[in-house]
Amino acid sequence: MNLPSELEQAIENALRGKNLSALADASQQLSDQYRHRENNQKSLCVPTSSALAYIAARMPATYAAVSGVLNNLCKDCLNLPLKVC
């Protein structure tokens, strides 16, 4: 699945001129934080480098997964009988 062009352009703009090696390191650190955080933690505060790493490494796949689920949900809902009260 392709990202919408506006989102793809925004990602490219956010990553332009960034050190890809540093982003790869930040991506690994972010993954490690996700895996090792306590269940009771409500949020995960991350530095800008980690946010950019997420954008580069995870956002396209996350977008595709969520989009696929929502598309399937919409298709399934079309087949449900409607009950008028």
Phi and psi restraints in degrees (value plus and minus 20) as a CYANA .aco file:
   2 ASN   PHI    -109.8   -69.8
   2 ASN   PSI     125.1   165.1
   3 LEU   PHI     -91.4   -51.4
   3 LEU   PSI     132.0   172.0
   4 PRO   PHI     -78.5   -38.5
   4 PRO   PSI     124.0   164.0
   5 SER   PHI     -77.8   -37.8
   5 SER   PSI     -57.3   -17.3
   6 GLU   PHI     -84.8   -44.8
   6 GLU   PSI     -60.2   -20.2
   7 LEU   PHI     -88.7   -48.7
   7 LEU   PSI     -63.7   -23.7
   8 GLU   PHI     -79.8   -39.8
   8 GLU   PSI     -62.6   -22.6
   9 GLN   PHI     -85.3   -45.3
   9 GLN   PSI     -60.5   -20.5
  10 ALA   PHI     -83.5   -43.5
  10 ALA   PSI     -60.0   -20.0
  11 ILE   PHI     -84.4   -44.4
  11 ILE   PSI     -66.6   -26.6
  12 GLU   PHI     -79.0   -39.0
  12 GLU   PSI     -62.1   -22.1
  13 ASN   PHI     -84.7   -44.7
  13 ASN   PSI     -61.4   -21.4
  14 ALA   PHI     -86.3   -46.3
  14 ALA   PSI     -51.3   -11.3
  15 LEU   PHI    -114.8   -74.8
  15 LEU   PSI     -30.8     9.2
  16 ARG   PHI     -77.6   -37.6
  16 ARG   PSI     107.8   147.8
  17 GLY   PHI      60.8   100.8
  17 GLY   PSI     -18.5    21.5
  18 LYS   PHI    -104.4   -64.4
  18 LYS   PSI     131.7   171.7
  19 ASN   PHI     -95.9   -55.9
  19 ASN   PSI      91.9   131.9
  20 LEU   PHI     -85.6   -45.6
  20 LEU   PSI     -53.4   -13.4
  21 SER   PHI     -85.5   -45.5
  21 SER   PSI     -62.6   -22.6
  22 ALA   PHI     -85.3   -45.3
  22 ALA   PSI     -57.4   -17.4
  23 LEU   PHI     -85.5   -45.5
  23 LEU   PSI     -58.8   -18.8
  24 ALA   PHI     -82.9   -42.9
  24 ALA   PSI     -62.7   -22.7
  25 ASP   PHI     -83.2   -43.2
  25 ASP   PSI     -63.6   -23.6
  26 ALA   PHI     -85.3   -45.3
  26 ALA   PSI     -56.3   -16.3
  27 SER   PHI     -83.1   -43.1
  27 SER   PSI     -63.2   -23.2
  28 GLN   PHI     -83.8   -43.8
  28 GLN   PSI     -62.8   -22.8
  29 GLN   PHI     -82.8   -42.8
  29 GLN   PSI     -60.1   -20.1
  30 LEU   PHI     -84.8   -44.8
  30 LEU   PSI     -62.7   -22.7
  31 SER   PHI     -80.7   -40.7
  31 SER   PSI     -62.3   -22.3
  32 ASP   PHI     -82.1   -42.1
  32 ASP   PSI     -61.3   -21.3
  33 GLN   PHI     -83.0   -43.0
  33 GLN   PSI     -62.8   -22.8
  34 TYR   PHI     -79.7   -39.7
  34 TYR   PSI     -64.5   -24.5
  35 ARG   PHI     -89.6   -49.6
  35 ARG   PSI     -52.0   -12.0
  36 HIS   PHI    -127.0   -87.0
  36 HIS   PSI     -15.8    24.2
  37 ARG   PHI     -98.4   -58.4
  37 ARG   PSI     136.4   176.4
  38 GLU   PHI     -94.0   -54.0
  38 GLU   PSI     126.9   166.9
  39 ASN   PHI     -81.9   -41.9
  39 ASN   PSI     -45.6    -5.6
  40 ASN   PHI    -104.3   -64.3
  40 ASN   PSI     -23.8    16.2
  41 GLN   PHI     -93.0   -53.0
  41 GLN   PSI     109.1   149.1
  42 LYS   PHI    -103.4   -63.4
  42 LYS   PSI     -52.9   -12.9
  43 SER   PHI    -160.4  -120.4
  43 SER   PSI     145.5   185.5
  44 LEU   PHI    -145.3  -105.3
  44 LEU   PSI      81.4   121.4
  45 CYS   PHI    -100.4   -60.4
  45 CYS   PSI     111.4   151.4
  46 VAL   PHI    -152.0  -112.0
  46 VAL   PSI     130.7   170.7
  47 PRO   PHI     -92.1   -52.1
  47 PRO   PSI     145.6   185.6
  48 THR   PHI     -75.3   -35.3
  48 THR   PSI     -59.1   -19.1
  49 SER   PHI     -81.6   -41.6
  49 SER   PSI     -56.8   -16.8
  50 SER   PHI     -91.0   -51.0
  50 SER   PSI     -57.9   -17.9
  51 ALA   PHI     -83.3   -43.3
  51 ALA   PSI     -62.6   -22.6
  52 LEU   PHI     -85.5   -45.5
  52 LEU   PSI     -57.8   -17.8
  53 ALA   PHI     -83.2   -43.2
  53 ALA   PSI     -61.0   -21.0
  54 TYR   PHI     -81.3   -41.3
  54 TYR   PSI     -65.3   -25.3
  55 ILE   PHI     -76.9   -36.9
  55 ILE   PSI     -64.2   -24.2
  56 ALA   PHI     -94.3   -54.3
  56 ALA   PSI     -61.8   -21.8
  57 ALA   PHI    -115.6   -75.6
  57 ALA   PSI     -52.9   -12.9
  58 ARG   PHI    -134.0   -94.0
  58 ARG   PSI     -52.3   -12.3
  59 MET   PHI     -78.4   -38.4
  59 MET   PSI     -64.1   -24.1
  60 PRO   PHI     -79.5   -39.5
  60 PRO   PSI     -63.2   -23.2
  61 ALA   PHI     -90.1   -50.1
  61 ALA   PSI     -58.2   -18.2
  62 THR   PHI     -83.9   -43.9
  62 THR   PSI     -63.5   -23.5
  63 TYR   PHI     -79.8   -39.8
  63 TYR   PSI     -66.6   -26.6
  64 ALA   PHI     -82.3   -42.3
  64 ALA   PSI     -62.6   -22.6
  65 ALA   PHI     -85.5   -45.5
  65 ALA   PSI     -67.5   -27.5
  66 VAL   PHI     -85.6   -45.6
  66 VAL   PSI     -62.0   -22.0
  67 SER   PHI     -81.6   -41.6
  67 SER   PSI     -63.5   -23.5
  68 GLY   PHI     -81.8   -41.8
  68 GLY   PSI     -63.9   -23.9
  69 VAL   PHI     -82.5   -42.5
  69 VAL   PSI     -66.9   -26.9
  70 LEU   PHI     -85.2   -45.2
  70 LEU   PSI     -58.5   -18.5
  71 ASN   PHI     -83.5   -43.5
  71 ASN   PSI     -63.2   -23.2
  72 ASN   PHI     -85.6   -45.6
  72 ASN   PSI     -59.2   -19.2
  73 LEU   PHI     -82.0   -42.0
  73 LEU   PSI     -63.3   -23.3
  74 CYS   PHI     -82.0   -42.0
  74 CYS   PSI     -63.3   -23.3
  75 LYS   PHI     -82.0   -42.0
  75 LYS   PSI     -63.9   -23.9
  76 ASP   PHI     -84.6   -44.6
  76 ASP   PSI     -58.4   -18.4
  77 CYS   PHI     -88.0   -48.0
  77 CYS   PSI     -49.4    -9.4
  78 LEU   PHI     -84.6   -44.6
  78 LEU   PSI     -45.4    -5.4
  79 ASN   PHI    -109.2   -69.2
  79 ASN   PSI     -24.7    15.3
  80 LEU   PHI    -100.6   -60.6
  80 LEU   PSI     117.9   157.9
  81 PRO   PHI     -90.6   -50.6
  81 PRO   PSI     120.4   160.4
  82 LEU   PHI    -111.4   -71.4
  82 LEU   PSI     117.5   157.5
  83 LYS   PHI    -131.9   -91.9
  83 LYS   PSI      99.5   139.5
  84 VAL   PHI    -114.0   -74.0
  84 VAL   PSI     107.0   147.0
